[in-house]
């Protein structure tokens, strides 16, 4: 049976792994290769490297580290940040990344999703959606890495989800913004609603603060994977302990 | 020993090359018929679409070369699917080295497609590629098309709402649906088994 995936997310800025709270006030937490190796050894199923500065500044991700990571890492990893063309994606994939994840550039130019899926196959194309619960329902936000430009993207989350799937997205990372970095648990209500409309793998993001939160999101939201950052980077939760607890809760994991 | 990875234009060339290098292998990435025909081990990777991959192999003159290989060949992911007769992806006639057709995985919220993640592999019979593996070991899969686990040359299957061909073999022709280059220590064992075959 397919295992549920645990995915540490490493936010990268200027070649260092950083972490902020609610997307702001980033502090350095370590070196990319060192953290990648440590998470691989701990049993991470996959890693996401998110260049949080690349997209708002309109530049592409610095690819030097992608190749260095690919040479040492024997588990899949995804690169996000500033991928705004087929050429950008090709460079990252050729350097050895398994997938690329696009967020704000997909909102600016939705046909980029079609172009990437056609060229590389849907399985390489992850679409990240930053979604906020508002009085008008779930709303998509853009440029969330940049406090100056961040804001409502003018779309509601369910219709954007439908569109990106139709255009060929092979996986969705749903980041529930009110939950991100505050560690009170994943937004189960929103994730369940999105799961019911999502026919590609769905990754929960934002809010993990304890082992119980991971058990809840797999049990009650039916997601394929759970992504988290600070709870792992702080050393508060070790992946082997998390996986043992998930297994005891009868959730299929890779140990 | 010459180990050649066919430059099939897919996106996992680099990760496969690095995985083989981690095992100490000297790897050549090539699309040249004479290099591939003379190789001791040939790997056919592939990420992308069946139609584009076959066009690339055909225009490089590689189809007769692959059909006449006598040395071990390992197809990976799309590379494994190309070993069959036909793929529903782009309705493409493929290499026809193994009997059977590749179908599209239906997608639903209960069983999303692509089939993405770490799954177990159950051997139907003794398979040298899987030597040293435990039944609980997992490999990393990412695919939206599949060959049925019921086909005659399937030697190991995975379960994803149906039986999926995970490892195939007919003589010196073998293939794996998962990505050994991204399957941690388990994948490294499989690649080492292939190099030592």
Interface residues (C-beta under 8 A of the other chain):
Chain A: X1 X2 X3 X4 X5 X40 X45 X67 X70 X71 X74 X75 X76 X90 X93 X94 X95 X96 X98 X118 X119 X120 X121 X122 X123 X124 X170 X171 X195 X196 X197 X198 X199 X200 X201 X202 X222 X224 X225 X254 X255
Chain B: X11 X12 X13 X14 X15 X18 X19 X21 X22 X47 X48 X49 X78 X107 X108 X109 X110 X112 X113 X114 X115 X116 X117 X118 X119 X120 X136 X138 X140 X141 X142 X143 X144 X159 X160 X179 X181 X182 X183 X184 X185 X187 X188
